[in-house]
Amino acid sequence: MPTLVVSITLFVLALLIGIEVIGKVPATLHTPLMSGANSIHGIVIVGVVIVAAEANSPLAYVFIFLAAVLGTMNVVGGYVVTDRMLEMFKSSKNKKKGESK
């Protein structure tokens, strides 16, 4: 039971810190910072794997699953947004060449 309490505490603290950090960033910078967020969420997924090895209760597995799903969604979404953002900065000549291939 103490392990579960520690896991829930860490989850809530990570959530609060994440909200605090993102809340201080202006909305115009969210998209450029998405690439950096990908690496952070990758670390979260590694942490989920480490915590999963120690888990021993159904509630812990629920939190592990939730963290893994949300972290994966953020990584995939971050790469999609970053790719779209990079497409905007390509010159129109490069876009026309890409379309003709």
MDTraj code that builds the backbone (N, CA, C; nanometers):
import mdtraj as md
import numpy as np

residues = "MET PRO THR LEU VAL VAL SER ILE THR LEU PHE VAL LEU ALA LEU LEU ILE GLY ILE GLU VAL ILE GLY LYS VAL PRO ALA THR LEU HIS THR PRO LEU MET SER GLY ALA ASN SER ILE HIS GLY ILE VAL ILE VAL GLY VAL VAL ILE VAL ALA ALA GLU ALA ASN SER PRO LEU ALA TYR VAL PHE ILE PHE LEU ALA ALA VAL LEU GLY THR MET ASN VAL VAL GLY GLY TYR VAL VAL THR ASP ARG MET LEU GLU MET PHE LYS SER SER LYS ASN LYS LYS LYS GLY GLU SER LYS".split()
xyz = np.array([
    [0.0804, -0.1210, 0.0000],
    [0.0000, 0.0000, 0.0000],
    [0.0848, 0.1277, 0.0000],
    [0.1961, 0.1329, 0.0739],
    [0.2781, 0.2552, 0.0706],
    [0.3305, 0.2850, -0.0697],
    [0.3600, 0.1805, -0.1474],
    [0.4087, 0.2016, -0.2840],
    [0.3015, 0.2695, -0.3685],
    [0.1777, 0.2301, -0.3473],
    [0.0669, 0.2898, -0.4217],
    [0.0513, 0.4373, -0.3847],
    [0.0630, 0.4686, -0.2587],
    [0.0520, 0.6078, -0.2135],
    [0.1647, 0.6917, -0.2740],
    [0.2848, 0.6368, -0.2767],
    [0.3982, 0.7076, -0.3362],
    [0.3741, 0.7277, -0.4853],
    [0.3229, 0.6255, -0.5534],
    [0.2963, 0.6356, -0.6972],
    [0.1912, 0.7420, -0.7270],
    [0.0847, 0.7436, -0.6496],
    [-0.0203, 0.8431, -0.6698],
    [0.0328, 0.9831, -0.6397],
    [0.1125, 0.9951, -0.5344],
    [0.1709, 1.1249, -0.4999],
    [0.2608, 1.1753, -0.6116],
    [0.3454, 1.0895, -0.6652],
    [0.4329, 1.1292, -0.7752],
    [0.3525, 1.1679, -0.8991],
    [0.2462, 1.0941, -0.9253],
    [0.1610, 1.1236, -1.0402],
    [0.0972, 1.2618, -1.0256],
    [0.0426, 1.2895, -0.9094],
    [-0.0228, 1.4188, -0.8862],
    [0.0791, 1.5328, -0.8897],
    [0.1951, 1.5128, -0.8296],
    [0.2981, 1.6165, -0.8331],
    [0.3469, 1.6430, -0.9753],
    [0.3658, 1.5377, -1.0534],
    [0.4072, 1.5557, -1.1929],
    [0.2999, 1.6297, -1.2714],
    [0.1744, 1.5993, -1.2443],
    [0.0637, 1.6680, -1.3107],
    [0.0632, 1.8163, -1.2759],
    [0.0782, 1.8473, -1.1499],
    [0.0779, 1.9874, -1.1070],
    [0.1977, 2.0642, -1.1627],
    [0.3140, 2.0024, -1.1623],
    [0.4331, 2.0685, -1.2174],
    [0.4162, 2.0906, -1.3666],
    [0.3636, 1.9917, -1.4370],
    [0.3406, 2.0061, -1.5808],
    [0.2441, 2.1182, -1.6125],
    [0.1370, 2.1280, -1.5374],
    [0.0394, 2.2349, -1.5592],
    [0.1029, 2.3709, -1.5304],
    [0.1816, 2.3781, -1.4251],
    [0.2469, 2.5043, -1.3887],
    [0.3456, 2.5480, -1.4964],
    [0.4233, 2.4552, -1.5479],
    [0.5226, 2.4891, -1.6505],
    [0.4545, 2.5336, -1.7795],
    [0.3557, 2.4594, -1.8248],
    [0.2868, 2.4922, -1.9497],
    [0.2048, 2.6194, -1.9342],
    [0.1493, 2.6434, -1.8169],
    [0.0687, 2.7628, -1.7939],
    [0.1478, 2.8918, -1.8051],
    [0.2771, 2.8860, -1.7844],
    [0.3615, 3.0060, -1.7911],
    [0.4083, 3.0376, -1.9337],
    [0.3836, 2.9475, -2.0275],
    [0.4283, 2.9671, -2.1662],
    [0.3176, 3.0370, -2.2452],
    [0.3513, 3.1443, -2.3162],
    [0.2497, 3.2107, -2.3998],
    [0.1978, 3.1157, -2.5082],
    [0.0728, 3.1337, -2.5454],
    [0.0096, 3.0442, -2.6435],
    [0.0819, 3.0446, -2.7774],
    [0.1448, 3.1555, -2.8131],
    [0.2141, 3.1616, -2.9418],
    [0.3381, 3.0735, -2.9459],
    [0.3872, 3.0318, -2.8310],
    [0.5069, 2.9477, -2.8273],
    [0.4768, 2.7995, -2.8094],
    [0.3520, 2.7613, -2.7947],
    [0.3197, 2.6210, -2.7695],
    [0.3637, 2.5310, -2.8834],
    [0.3387, 2.5707, -3.0084],
    [0.3744, 2.4853, -3.1209],
    [0.5253, 2.4684, -3.1345],
    [0.6060, 2.5757, -3.1306],
    [0.7510, 2.5536, -3.1392],
    [0.8087, 2.4710, -3.0247],
    [0.7479, 2.4780, -2.9093],
    [0.7985, 2.4023, -2.7952],
    [0.7543, 2.2562, -2.7968],
    [0.6699, 2.2205, -2.8924],
    [0.6193, 2.0838, -2.8982],
    [0.7328, 1.9834, -2.9194],
    [0.8348, 2.0207, -2.9951],
    [0.9472, 1.9292, -3.0172],
    [1.0198, 1.9000, -2.8867],
    [1.0390, 2.0010, -2.8056],
    [1.1012, 1.9795, -2.6753],
    [1.0142, 1.8966, -2.5836],
    [0.8846, 1.9147, -2.5945],
    [0.7917, 1.8378, -2.5117],
    [0.7959, 1.6900, -2.5483],
    [0.8273, 1.6600, -2.6736],
    [0.8360, 1.5198, -2.7143],
    [0.9409, 1.4454, -2.6328],
    [1.0547, 1.5072, -2.6113],
    [1.1593, 1.4397, -2.5350],
    [1.1172, 1.4220, -2.3894],
    [1.0486, 1.5199, -2.3347],
    [1.0025, 1.5094, -2.1956],
    [0.9008, 1.3962, -2.1830],
    [0.8094, 1.3865, -2.2768],
    [0.7096, 1.2801, -2.2695],
    [0.7716, 1.1434, -2.2981],
    [0.8790, 1.1420, -2.3759],
    [0.9526, 1.0169, -2.3924],
    [1.0099, 0.9692, -2.2605],
    [1.0596, 1.0636, -2.1803],
    [1.1116, 1.0296, -2.0476],
    [0.9980, 0.9795, -1.9585],
    [0.8804, 1.0401, -1.9723],
    [0.7637, 0.9945, -1.8945],
    [0.7312, 0.8498, -1.9287],
    [0.7383, 0.8155, -2.0565],
    [0.7077, 0.6776, -2.0973],
    [0.8118, 0.5810, -2.0417],
    [0.9387, 0.6202, -2.0399],
    [1.0426, 0.5361, -1.9784],
    [1.0133, 0.5196, -1.8296],
    [0.9732, 0.6270, -1.7630],
    [0.9361, 0.6183, -1.6217],
    [0.8187, 0.5257, -1.5978],
    [0.7237, 0.5268, -1.6896],
    [0.6082, 0.4373, -1.6778],
    [0.6538, 0.2917, -1.6836],
    [0.7460, 0.2624, -1.7723],
    [0.7967, 0.1256, -1.7830],
    [0.8676, 0.0840, -1.6547],
    [0.9456, 0.1745, -1.5981],
    [1.0168, 0.1434, -1.4731],
    [0.9179, 0.1218, -1.3590],
    [0.8175, 0.2079, -1.3488],
    [0.7178, 0.1941, -1.2423],
    [0.6344, 0.0677, -1.2628],
    [0.6076, 0.0327, -1.3878],
    [0.5278, -0.0877, -1.4161],
    [0.5974, -0.2134, -1.3659],
    [0.7290, -0.2129, -1.3661],
    [0.8027, -0.3297, -1.3182],
    [0.7832, -0.3509, -1.1682],
    [0.7540, -0.2447, -1.0959],
    [0.7379, -0.2523, -0.9504],
    [0.5914, -0.2595, -0.9063],
    [0.4984, -0.2407, -0.9976],
    [0.3561, -0.2308, -0.9609],
    [0.3034, -0.3645, -0.9100],
    [0.2109, -0.3540, -0.8151],
    [0.1522, -0.4759, -0.7598],
    [0.0048, -0.4610, -0.7239],
    [-0.0598, -0.3550, -0.7705],
    [-0.2020, -0.3396, -0.7402],
    [-0.2767, -0.2950, -0.8659],
    [-0.4045, -0.3277, -0.8734],
    [-0.4835, -0.2893, -0.9917],
    [-0.4911, -0.1379, -1.0118],
    [-0.4981, -0.0614, -0.9028],
    [-0.5049, 0.0844, -0.9154],
    [-0.3746, 0.1401, -0.9728],
    [-0.2630, 0.0815, -0.9329],
    [-0.1344, 0.1237, -0.9886],
    [-0.1304, 0.0975, -1.1379],
    [-0.1845, -0.0158, -1.1811],
    [-0.1888, -0.0469, -1.3242],
    [-0.2768, 0.0513, -1.4010],
    [-0.3827, 0.0985, -1.3370],
    [-0.4686, 0.1985, -1.4018],
    [-0.3900, 0.3272, -1.4248],
    [-0.3167, 0.3724, -1.3234],
    [-0.2370, 0.4936, -1.3384],
    [-0.1233, 0.4736, -1.4387],
    [-0.0641, 0.3572, -1.4390],
    [0.0425, 0.3264, -1.5359],
    [-0.0128, 0.3319, -1.6773],
    [-0.1274, 0.2695, -1.6975],
    [-0.1896, 0.2703, -1.8295],
    [-0.2246, 0.4125, -1.8721],
    [-0.2815, 0.4892, -1.7810],
    [-0.3183, 0.6273, -1.8105],
    [-0.1956, 0.7105, -1.8473],
    [-0.0886, 0.6978, -1.7714],
    [0.0341, 0.7726, -1.8015],
    [0.0938, 0.7300, -1.9346],
    [0.0909, 0.6009, -1.9643],
    [0.1463, 0.5518, -2.0910],
    [0.0651, 0.6023, -2.2095],
    [-0.0663, 0.5983, -2.1980],
    [-0.1520, 0.6434, -2.3087],
    [-0.1367, 0.7939, -2.3308],
    [-0.1430, 0.8720, -2.2245],
    [-0.1314, 1.0172, -2.2397],
    [0.0074, 1.0583, -2.2880],
    [0.1112, 0.9946, -2.2373],
    [0.2465, 1.0249, -2.2826],
    [0.2657, 0.9908, -2.4296],
    [0.2131, 0.8760, -2.4709],
    [0.2239, 0.8353, -2.6117],
    [0.1455, 0.9293, -2.7018],
    [0.0270, 0.9695, -2.6583],
    [-0.0516, 1.0643, -2.7373],
    [0.0239, 1.1955, -2.7547],
    [0.0890, 1.2418, -2.6504],
    [0.1640, 1.3668, -2.6592],
    [0.2851, 1.3546, -2.7506],
    [0.3545, 1.2419, -2.7462],
    [0.4699, 1.2229, -2.8341],
    [0.4256, 1.2200, -2.9797],
    [0.3252, 1.1390, -3.0095],
    [0.2771, 1.1284, -3.1486],
    [0.2194, 1.2613, -3.1950],
    [0.1377, 1.3230, -3.1145],
    [0.0797, 1.4524, -3.1506],
    [0.1855, 1.5591, -3.1686],
    [0.2886, 1.5553, -3.0867],
    [0.3970, 1.6523, -3.0988],
    [0.4709, 1.6384, -3.2303],
    [0.4946, 1.5156, -3.2722],
    [0.5626, 1.4965, -3.3998],
    [0.4739, 1.5384, -3.5169],
    [0.3450, 1.5133, -3.5074],
    [0.2535, 1.5556, -3.6148],
    [0.2504, 1.7079, -3.6244],
    [0.2375, 1.7746, -3.5110],
    [0.2338, 1.9214, -3.5104],
    [0.3661, 1.9793, -3.5589],
    [0.4780, 1.9216, -3.5142],
    [0.6088, 1.9699, -3.5575],
    [0.6268, 1.9526, -3.7075],
    [0.5826, 1.8392, -3.7604],
    [0.5932, 1.8157, -3.9041],
    [0.5106, 1.9176, -3.9823],
    [0.3904, 1.9450, -3.9361],
    [0.3069, 2.0459, -4.0031],
    [0.3704, 2.1839, -3.9953],
    [0.4299, 2.2156, -3.8805],
    [0.4936, 2.3451, -3.8643],
    [0.6132, 2.3579, -3.9588],
    [0.6923, 2.2541, -3.9712],
    [0.8068, 2.2575, -4.0618],
    [0.7634, 2.2690, -4.2073],
    [0.6501, 2.2099, -4.2424],
    [0.5969, 2.2222, -4.3788],
    [0.5647, 2.3680, -4.4121],
    [0.5225, 2.4457, -4.3134],
    [0.4887, 2.5862, -4.3372],
    [0.6115, 2.6680, -4.3756],
    [0.7293, 2.6261, -4.3292],
    [0.8496, 2.7041, -4.3538],
    [0.9231, 2.6644, -4.4811],
    [0.8759, 2.5618, -4.5480],
    [0.9380, 2.5244, -4.6747],
    [0.8964, 2.6245, -4.7805],
    [0.9866, 2.6524, -4.8733],
    [0.9538, 2.7494, -4.9783],
    [0.8515, 2.6899, -5.0742],
    [0.7804, 2.7756, -5.1432],
    [0.6775, 2.7289, -5.2355],
    [0.7384, 2.6482, -5.3497],
    [0.8648, 2.6748, -5.3884],
    [0.9308, 2.5959, -5.4925],
    [0.9483, 2.4515, -5.4475],
    [0.9892, 2.4331, -5.3224],
    [1.0059, 2.2985, -5.2708],
    [0.8727, 2.2252, -5.2640],
    [0.7658, 2.2946, -5.2310],
    [0.6341, 2.2326, -5.2257],
    [0.5910, 2.1882, -5.3643],
    [0.6139, 2.2730, -5.4669],
    [0.5756, 2.2368, -5.6031],
    [0.6576, 2.1200, -5.6525],
    [0.7864, 2.1137, -5.6201],
    [0.8700, 2.0010, -5.6598],
    [0.8208, 1.8743, -5.5932],
    [0.7831, 1.8826, -5.4676],
    [0.7336, 1.7665, -5.3953],
    [0.6030, 1.7158, -5.4503],
    [0.5187, 1.8052, -5.4991],
    [0.3895, 1.7637, -5.5525],
    [0.4046, 1.6952, -5.6879],
    [0.5055, 1.7347, -5.7656],
    [0.5201, 1.6793, -5.8996],
    [0.5850, 1.5414, -5.8979],
    [0.6473, 1.5025, -5.7864],
    [0.7140, 1.3724, -5.7800],
    [0.6177, 1.2609, -5.7595],
])
top = md.Topology()
chain = top.add_chain()
for i, resn in enumerate(residues, 1):
    res = top.add_residue(resn, chain, resSeq=i)
    for name in ("N", "CA", "C"):
        top.add_atom(name, md.element.get_by_symbol(name[0]), res)
traj = md.Trajectory(xyz[None], top)
